[in-house]
């Protein structure tokens, strides 16, 4: 059993135990006191609750294509999956408890026969538990997720520091593959305008409407040129430069010109050398940027 699956099973078991304890407090099935039959019934509720949770997880995986072990997924996707889990699982848990009351408790304790009033009473209690558990697990895993992302970001920055130190020690940055022999690239737009840049000196390209802004370094100075073109045209022209990657729908960035990565609530930004511009990294392009940095 992998770590994520084991952690998810722990969450389901702890959540089912919380619901079982809530049943003791609210006594929806008419049993009072702390004698051993109550403990047995609560133990059965806990086991059945875990099984229903696992059934819901399997249902979400097969029908809605959510991963069965979701704790390693990005936090927004995890929150979305958990919302669907609560919508499906809460009525199922309430139904399971009502059926248990009807078939195993109605003969010994009055008021346990299956009815709409009993179902809605149980559903209200389980919904309260689901909301409380949802808030608890959201903050717990959010903190854990953010801590993991900070560690990952620190590792990326350490990688950037090593690359920058190696480039400084050698006196010049290692050039990325470029289609021309002198390591220059000519970026052509939809009109006759064109910009020739050093492949290593290119910082980033920003798409603005029907134009692109090309930020590059010439003789130690930052220049910004404008072309009538699309970012897809620029991406095609730079496809042979492995260190130029798309980090955002509006930005292409040369990772050789990145000074450090800065964390943001929804992702991160790349701080560029010399220009000190901050380039956003979208969630969808985050894996591509991280993988490119690791390959450098």
N, C-alpha and C positions, 0 to 999 in steps of 0.2 A: 504494500500500500504506500503510495507516494505521500509526500508531506502535505500537499494541498488537500488531497482526499481525506487524509487522517484529520486534518484541521476542520474540514467541513463536517465530518462525522461528529467531532467533538462539539461543534456549534449546535448541531441538531439534537444531540443528547442533552446538552445543557439547556437548550430552549424547551425541550419536552419536559425536563425536570421542573422548570419554572412554571409551566402550565399546570403540571400535576400539583405543585404546591399552591397555586392559585385556586385550584379546585377545593383544597382543604379550607382555604379562607372563606370562599364564597359558598361552599357546600351545595353545588347545584344538583347533586343527585340524592340529597336527603340523608346522608350518613353523618352522624355527629360523633364527637369524642375521638380519642386517640387509641382505640383498641386495635388489635391486630387485623381484623377484616378490612379496616380502612387502609392500612398500610399495604395490604395485598392488592386491593383495588387500585390504589395509586401506582403501585409498581406495574400493574398490568396497563394502566393508562399510559405510563411512561414508555413502556416497550411498544405499545401500539402507536403512540405518538411518533416515536423514532421511525417506525416502519412507514407510517403515512408520509412523513417528511421525505424519506428516501424515495417513496413512490412518486411524490410530487417532483423531486429532482429528476428522476428518470423521465417523467412526463414532459417536463420542460426541455430536457435534452433531446427527446425524440420528436416532439411536435414543434416546438419553437426554436430548436437548434441551439439552445444555450449549452455551453460546456457543462458537463456533469460535475467537474471539479473547477469552480469558478474563482477560487481565492487568489489565483495568480494572474487574473485578468486585470486590465485597467479599472480604476475605481469607478468611473462613470458607468461602464458596462456592468460592473458588479452591483451597483445600486439599482440599475434597471432590471437586472435579473432578480434581485431580491424583492423588488416591488411586484414583479409577476409571481414570484414564489408565494408571497403573502396573499395575493388575490386568489390564487388557486388553492393554497394549502389551508387557509383559515376556515373556509366552509367545509373542507374535507375533515379537518380535525373535529369541528363541531358535530358533524354527522356521525363520525366514528364514536364520539362520546355518547351521543343520544342513542345510537344502536346498542352500545354496550349497556347503557342504563335500561333500555327496553327489554333486552333478552336475558340479562343476568341479574338485574336489580329490581325489576318491576314486581317480581313475586314476593320479595321480602320487604321492600320499602315502597310505600305508596307515592304516587306522583311521578314515577319514572317511566310510565308508558310513553311511547313515541307520539309526539304531538308538535304542532307548530309552536306553541308557547314554550315548550321545553327546548325546542331547537333554537329559537331566537334568544332565549335566556342564555343558553350555552354559547351561542355565536357571539353574543355581547361580551361575555367573559373572555372568550378566546381572542376576540378582536382587540380588547384592551391589552391582553398579554402580547399580541403580535405587535401592536404599536410600541409598547414599552421595550420589547426585545429589539424591534427595528431600530429605535433610537440608540439603544445600548450598543448593538453590534456595529451600527453605522460609525459611531464615534471611535469605537475601539479599532476597527479595521481602517478607518481613515487615518488615524494616528500611525498605525503600523505601516500603511501604504506610503504616507508622507516620509516616514523615517527611512523606508527602503529606497524611495526616490532620491532622498538627500544623499544616501550612501552611494547610489549609482551616479549621481551628478558629481560627487566628489571624485569618484574614480575617473570620470570623463575629464574633469579638470586636471587631474594628475597626469592623464595621458596627454592633454594639450600642453601642460608645462614641460613634459619630457620632450615633446616634439619641438616646442619653441626653443628649449635649451640646446637641443641638438642642432637646430638650424643656426642659432647664434654662434655655437662653437665652430661650426664648419665655415662660417663667414657668409653663407648664402643658403637660402632655403632650397631643399630638394625640389627639383622641377617635376610637375606632374606630366604625364604623357600628353602631348599636343600634336595636332596634325601637321604642323610646320616644323622645319628643321631648326629654326631659331626660336622655338617655343613661343611664338606669337599666334594669336587667333584673330581673324577678321570677322567681326560681327556685322552682318548686313541686315538692313531693315526692308520694309516693303517698298521704300523709295530708293533713290540712288545713294542715300546716306549710308555710311559705314563707319565703324569704330574698330581700330586695331589695338589690341591690348596684349600685354605680356600675360601669358597663362598663369604665372605665379603671382603677378601683381593684381589680378582681378580679385576684387573683394566680394561684391554681390551684384545681382541684377534684380531690380524691382519693377514689377509690372504696374503701370498706372494707366488705366483705360486702354487706348489704342497705342500707347507708347511704353517703352521700357527705359529705365534709368540705369546706366552702367557706371558703377562705382569701381574705380581701379587706381592703382598707384603707379605714378610715373616719376622716376628720379626722386623718390622719397616724398612726393607730394600727392595728395588725394585729388583725383579728378572725377567729375561726374558729367557724363555725356548722355544725351537723349537720342533715341532712335524710334522711328515709327515701326514697331514690330510687336510680336507677342512673345510671352515667356516660353511658349513651346518652341518657337523658332530659335530662341537663344539656347534652350536646352538641347535641341538637335545639333546646333553648331558646336556645343561644348561636350558632346557625348563621349569624346575620347579623353577628356580630362576627368580622371576618377575622383578627384577631390572636390569637384563641383557637383553639388547635389541639390535637389529641391527640398527645401525645409518648410515651405508654405506655398499656398496656391499663388501667391504674388511674389515670392522670393526664390531666387537661386543663390546659393552661397558657396564660396570657396573656403573649405575647412582649413586650408593652409593659412588663411588670414584671420582665423578666429583666435582671439586672445583668451577668452574664458566663457564658460556657460553659466548663466544666471538663472536661478529657480524662479518660477512663477506659480501661482495657485493652480493654473490649468495646464502647465507645461514648463517651458523654459525659453530663454532668449540667448542669442549668441552675441557677445560683445566683440566687435571687430577691432583689429589693430589700427593704429594711426587715425582712422576716421572716428573711432569710438562710437560708431552707430550700433544700435541694438536691433538685431534681426529676429523676428518671432519664429518659433518652431511650432507648427500645428501638431495636434495629437496624431493625425493620420500619417504624418511624415516623420514622427519621432523615431520609430524603429530604423528607418532608412538612415537618418543622421547618425544615430548611435552606432549602427553597424559600420558605416563609412569611417567614423572616428576610430573604431577598434581595428579596422584594416590598415590604417595609416602607420 
